[in-house]
């Protein structure tokens, strides 16, 4: 299993708006696509960054699911950030492979 993660560093001015849209619109629609086994929104506690930091975590069985997401859904996420929060939200992606789960 692969954990696909998008970290977002969000300026305090748009924190509530970003969090609500991500949770109520983006992740809700993503869940309906059934690309991933699950998707979650987490708040990073004790982040060293200014503002608020969040992680969108998606659990994938394989790289093809992540590729499908990047081709179809990630662009919507990026466009929303550019259109509304260009200078207030910074995102970066990471992929992690599970080695052991107890």
Z-matrix of the N, CA and C atoms (Angstrom, degrees):
N
C 1 1.444
C 2 1.529 1 108.29
N 3 1.331 2 115.39 1 147.68
C 4 1.457 3 122.32 2 -179.27
C 5 1.523 4 108.74 3 -120.15
N 6 1.319 5 115.30 4 135.99
C 7 1.450 6 120.73 5 173.62
C 8 1.523 7 107.22 6 -100.02
N 9 1.319 8 116.12 7 116.56
C 10 1.457 9 121.84 8 176.52
C 11 1.523 10 106.58 9 -99.92
N 12 1.317 11 116.28 10 126.37
C 13 1.451 12 121.71 11 -172.57
C 14 1.523 13 110.50 12 -125.22
N 15 1.313 14 115.76 13 135.54
C 16 1.458 15 122.04 14 169.89
C 17 1.522 16 106.02 15 -118.94
N 18 1.318 17 116.17 16 118.18
C 19 1.455 18 121.13 17 177.49
C 20 1.523 19 108.03 18 -96.99
N 21 1.321 20 116.09 19 134.84
C 22 1.463 21 121.92 20 178.96
C 23 1.516 22 109.11 21 -123.92
N 24 1.313 23 115.77 22 126.34
C 25 1.455 24 121.70 23 173.32
C 26 1.527 25 105.58 24 -103.59
N 27 1.328 26 115.95 25 119.64
C 28 1.463 27 121.94 26 -167.09
C 29 1.526 28 110.56 27 -119.92
N 30 1.324 29 115.62 28 129.14
C 31 1.464 30 121.47 29 176.39
C 32 1.528 31 108.71 30 -64.87
N 33 1.325 32 116.53 31 143.22
C 34 1.469 33 121.23 32 -177.80
C 35 1.524 34 113.39 33 -55.92
N 36 1.343 35 117.86 34 -31.97
C 37 1.470 36 121.59 35 -178.03
C 38 1.523 37 113.24 36 -61.44
N 39 1.321 38 117.84 37 -28.63
C 40 1.460 39 120.86 38 -176.12
C 41 1.527 40 112.43 39 -117.99
N 42 1.318 41 116.27 40 11.77
C 43 1.460 42 120.86 41 -175.37
C 44 1.519 43 113.08 42 -56.02
N 45 1.303 44 117.29 43 -53.27
C 46 1.472 45 120.64 44 -177.11
C 47 1.522 46 111.35 45 -62.82
N 48 1.322 47 116.60 46 -45.08
C 49 1.467 48 120.84 47 -179.67
C 50 1.532 49 111.04 48 -62.13
N 51 1.319 50 117.05 49 -46.70
C 52 1.467 51 121.11 50 179.41
C 53 1.527 52 110.85 51 -61.86
N 54 1.305 53 116.70 52 -47.85
C 55 1.465 54 121.12 53 -177.44
C 56 1.531 55 111.25 54 -62.39
N 57 1.316 56 116.93 55 -44.84
C 58 1.467 57 120.04 56 -179.56
C 59 1.519 58 111.60 57 -65.67
N 60 1.339 59 118.04 58 -43.68
C 61 1.463 60 119.95 59 179.74
C 62 1.529 61 110.24 60 -64.58
N 63 1.317 62 116.55 61 -44.60
C 64 1.464 63 120.29 62 -178.93
C 65 1.515 64 110.92 63 -60.80
N 66 1.309 65 117.06 64 -44.38
C 67 1.459 66 121.50 65 -177.39
C 68 1.526 67 112.74 66 -75.34
N 69 1.306 68 116.93 67 -50.77
C 70 1.467 69 120.78 68 -171.83
C 71 1.514 70 114.80 69 -83.45
N 72 1.325 71 116.94 70 -25.62
C 73 1.467 72 119.46 71 -177.50
C 74 1.530 73 110.59 72 -110.22
N 75 1.319 74 117.53 73 -64.17
C 76 1.455 75 120.63 74 -171.86
C 77 1.531 76 112.73 75 -63.54
N 78 1.325 77 117.91 76 -55.43
C 79 1.470 78 119.19 77 -177.70
C 80 1.521 79 112.08 78 -68.09
N 81 1.323 80 117.25 79 -32.94
C 82 1.467 81 120.24 80 177.21
C 83 1.530 82 110.32 81 -62.28
N 84 1.336 83 116.18 82 -47.41
C 85 1.471 84 119.60 83 178.52
C 86 1.522 85 111.74 84 -66.96
N 87 1.330 86 116.61 85 -37.90
C 88 1.460 87 120.08 86 177.76
C 89 1.525 88 111.16 87 -61.77
N 90 1.298 89 117.69 88 -40.78
C 91 1.471 90 121.28 89 178.43
C 92 1.529 91 110.66 90 -60.88
N 93 1.311 92 117.22 91 -35.38
C 94 1.463 93 120.91 92 -179.90
C 95 1.527 94 112.06 93 -69.24
N 96 1.336 95 118.33 94 -24.37
C 97 1.456 96 120.42 95 179.22
C 98 1.529 97 111.83 96 -74.05
N 99 1.323 98 116.52 97 -22.84
C 100 1.475 99 122.99 98 -178.95
C 101 1.529 100 112.45 99 59.83
N 102 1.347 101 116.70 100 27.21
C 103 1.464 102 120.31 101 175.70
C 104 1.523 103 109.80 102 -65.26
N 105 1.343 104 115.95 103 -43.04
C 106 1.455 105 121.39 104 -176.30
C 107 1.515 106 111.23 105 -108.39
N 108 1.332 107 115.24 106 160.50
C 109 1.463 108 120.66 107 175.40
C 110 1.520 109 110.37 108 -66.53
N 111 1.327 110 115.92 109 -37.75
C 112 1.464 111 121.26 110 177.46
C 113 1.516 112 108.86 111 -160.02
N 114 1.319 113 115.58 112 162.21
C 115 1.447 114 122.51 113 177.12
C 116 1.528 115 107.71 114 -144.60
N 117 1.329 116 116.01 115 142.72
C 118 1.459 117 121.05 116 -175.21
C 119 1.518 118 110.26 117 -141.06
N 120 1.321 119 114.88 118 154.80
C 121 1.456 120 121.97 119 171.65
C 122 1.520 121 107.11 120 -115.68
N 123 1.324 122 116.45 121 123.94
C 124 1.456 123 121.73 122 -179.38
C 125 1.522 124 109.48 123 -123.26
N 126 1.312 125 116.25 124 146.86
C 127 1.458 126 121.49 125 173.53
C 128 1.526 127 107.49 126 -98.88
N 129 1.316 128 115.94 127 132.74
C 130 1.460 129 120.41 128 178.18
C 131 1.530 130 107.76 129 -82.95
N 132 1.302 131 116.09 130 121.98
C 133 1.455 132 121.46 131 178.04
C 134 1.522 133 109.34 132 -88.34
N 135 1.278 134 116.80 133 146.38
C 136 1.468 135 122.58 134 177.93
C 137 1.526 136 112.86 135 58.79
N 138 1.318 137 116.81 136 36.15
C 139 1.463 138 120.48 137 178.27
C 140 1.531 139 109.89 138 -68.71
N 141 1.319 140 117.51 139 140.37
C 142 1.459 141 119.82 140 177.74
C 143 1.531 142 113.14 141 -77.40
N 144 1.331 143 116.91 142 -6.21
C 145 1.466 144 121.37 143 -176.73
C 146 1.518 145 111.31 144 -85.05
N 147 1.319 146 115.81 145 154.29
C 148 1.457 147 120.08 146 172.22
C 149 1.515 148 108.37 147 -72.01
N 150 1.316 149 117.29 148 153.03
C 151 1.455 150 120.79 149 -177.92
C 152 1.522 151 110.21 150 80.45
N 153 1.323 152 115.10 151 -154.30
C 154 1.466 153 121.77 152 -179.31
C 155 1.522 154 108.88 153 -113.22
N 156 1.318 155 116.38 154 149.10
C 157 1.465 156 121.03 155 178.39
C 158 1.522 157 109.44 156 -122.94
N 159 1.332 158 114.86 157 136.37
C 160 1.464 159 121.62 158 -179.03
C 161 1.521 160 110.20 159 -131.07
N 162 1.318 161 114.84 160 156.73
C 163 1.459 162 121.31 161 172.36
C 164 1.518 163 108.33 162 -124.25
N 165 1.311 164 116.03 163 132.05
C 166 1.455 165 122.11 164 168.42
C 167 1.518 166 104.39 165 -101.68
N 168 1.318 167 116.65 166 117.57
C 169 1.455 168 119.99 167 -176.50
C 170 1.520 169 109.75 168 -117.14
N 171 1.339 170 114.23 169 129.78
C 172 1.450 171 121.30 170 179.43
C 173 1.524 172 108.81 171 -123.60
N 174 1.308 173 116.28 172 135.19
C 175 1.463 174 121.25 173 179.19
C 176 1.528 175 109.44 174 -99.95
N 177 1.338 176 114.39 175 121.14
C 178 1.467 177 120.81 176 -177.73
C 179 1.519 178 110.03 177 -118.07
N 180 1.318 179 115.46 178 148.57
C 181 1.464 180 120.73 179 175.17
C 182 1.521 181 111.23 180 -79.61
N 183 1.359 182 115.91 181 -27.63
C 184 1.460 183 118.58 182 -174.05
C 185 1.531 184 110.60 183 -158.06
N 186 1.314 185 115.64 184 171.81
C 187 1.468 186 122.62 185 -179.73
C 188 1.527 187 111.98 186 -64.54
N 189 1.330 188 117.52 187 -30.44
C 190 1.467 189 120.68 188 -179.24
C 191 1.529 190 111.35 189 -61.03
N 192 1.315 191 117.45 190 -36.43
C 193 1.461 192 119.75 191 178.45
C 194 1.530 193 110.58 192 -66.19
N 195 1.311 194 116.89 193 -40.15
C 196 1.462 195 120.71 194 178.67
C 197 1.529 196 110.19 195 -66.63
N 198 1.316 197 116.72 196 -41.88
C 199 1.468 198 120.91 197 177.69
C 200 1.523 199 110.38 198 -61.37
N 201 1.324 200 117.55 199 -43.46
C 202 1.462 201 121.51 200 178.20
C 203 1.528 202 110.64 201 -60.79
N 204 1.307 203 116.47 202 -43.44
C 205 1.462 204 120.62 203 177.37
C 206 1.527 205 110.88 204 -60.32
N 207 1.318 206 116.67 205 -46.93
C 208 1.467 207 120.48 206 -178.38
C 209 1.525 208 111.28 207 -63.17
N 210 1.320 209 117.06 208 -35.87
C 211 1.458 210 120.87 209 -179.60
C 212 1.519 211 112.86 210 -74.32
N 213 1.323 212 118.04 211 -33.31
C 214 1.459 213 120.60 212 -170.66
C 215 1.522 214 115.00 213 -110.59
N 216 1.314 215 118.78 214 -37.87
C 217 1.462 216 120.87 215 -170.01
C 218 1.523 217 114.66 216 -111.72
N 219 1.317 218 117.59 217 -32.73
C 220 1.460 219 120.09 218 -175.50
C 221 1.517 220 112.11 219 -63.77
N 222 1.312 221 116.91 220 -33.43
C 223 1.460 222 120.96 221 179.09
C 224 1.532 223 111.12 222 -60.61
N 225 1.318 224 117.25 223 -38.46
C 226 1.472 225 121.26 224 177.92
C 227 1.525 226 109.58 225 -61.06
N 228 1.313 227 116.25 226 -44.06
C 229 1.456 228 121.84 227 179.60
C 230 1.530 229 110.58 228 -62.53
N 231 1.321 230 116.94 229 -48.02
C 232 1.460 231 121.56 230 179.68
C 233 1.531 232 112.15 231 -62.52
N 234 1.324 233 117.04 232 -42.03
C 235 1.464 234 121.06 233 -179.55
C 236 1.522 235 111.51 234 -64.32
N 237 1.312 236 117.28 235 -40.88
C 238 1.464 237 121.41 236 178.48
C 239 1.524 238 109.77 237 -61.23
N 240 1.307 239 116.65 238 -45.28
C 241 1.462 240 120.73 239 179.27
C 242 1.527 241 110.48 240 -62.17
N 243 1.326 242 117.44 241 -45.18
C 244 1.464 243 121.01 242 179.27
C 245 1.524 244 111.87 243 -63.81
N 246 1.331 245 116.42 244 -42.82
C 247 1.464 246 120.57 245 -176.60
C 248 1.521 247 112.90 246 -68.41
N 249 1.325 248 117.43 247 -41.90
C 250 1.462 249 120.33 248 -172.42
C 251 1.518 250 115.26 249 -107.09
N 252 1.324 251 116.72 250 -31.22
C 253 1.461 252 119.31 251 -169.64
C 254 1.532 253 111.90 252 -133.52
N 255 1.306 254 118.45 253 36.30
C 256 1.468 255 122.61 254 -172.00
C 257 1.526 256 113.72 255 -51.70
N 258 1.299 257 118.59 256 -42.84
C 259 1.457 258 120.84 257 -177.86
C 260 1.524 259 112.89 258 -101.19
N 261 1.340 260 116.25 259 7.59
C 262 1.468 261 119.27 260 -173.15
C 263 1.517 262 113.86 261 -121.01
N 264 1.337 263 117.34 262 -9.01
C 265 1.465 264 121.15 263 178.14
C 266 1.522 265 108.34 264 -133.46
N 267 1.310 266 115.47 265 126.43
C 268 1.463 267 122.37 266 176.99
C 269 1.520 268 107.72 267 -116.42
N 270 1.345 269 117.16 268 129.82
C 271 1.467 270 120.01 269 -179.49
C 272 1.524 271 110.74 270 -124.41
N 273 1.337 272 114.34 271 152.50
C 274 1.458 273 120.83 272 169.44
C 275 1.522 274 108.53 273 -148.86
N 276 1.330 275 114.43 274 153.16
C 277 1.461 276 121.68 275 -175.33
C 278 1.526 277 111.36 276 -106.90
N 279 1.320 278 115.28 277 155.74
C 280 1.461 279 121.50 278 170.43
C 281 1.524 280 108.64 279 -152.50
N 282 1.312 281 114.73 280 151.55
C 283 1.464 282 121.57 281 176.21
C 284 1.517 283 107.87 282 -123.03
N 285 1.323 284 115.75 283 134.73
C 286 1.452 285 120.94 284 -179.36
C 287 1.525 286 109.29 285 -130.31
N 288 1.305 287 115.72 286 135.45
C 289 1.458 288 121.05 287 178.13
C 290 1.517 289 108.94 288 -99.34
N 291 1.326 290 115.73 289 133.05
C 292 1.463 291 119.93 290 176.61
C 293 1.519 292 109.16 291 -71.21
N 294 1.317 293 116.04 292 129.32
C 295 1.463 294 122.49 293 175.53
C 296 1.522 295 109.72 294 -99.36
N 297 1.321 296 116.48 295 -45.25
C 298 1.462 297 121.41 296 179.75
C 299 1.505 298 109.37 297 -146.86
N 300 1.307 299 115.93 298 139.50
C 301 1.459 300 122.83 299 174.90
C 302 1.519 301 106.69 300 -133.47
N 303 1.301 302 117.07 301 125.61
C 304 1.472 303 120.46 302 -179.40
C 305 1.498 304 111.23 303 -109.13
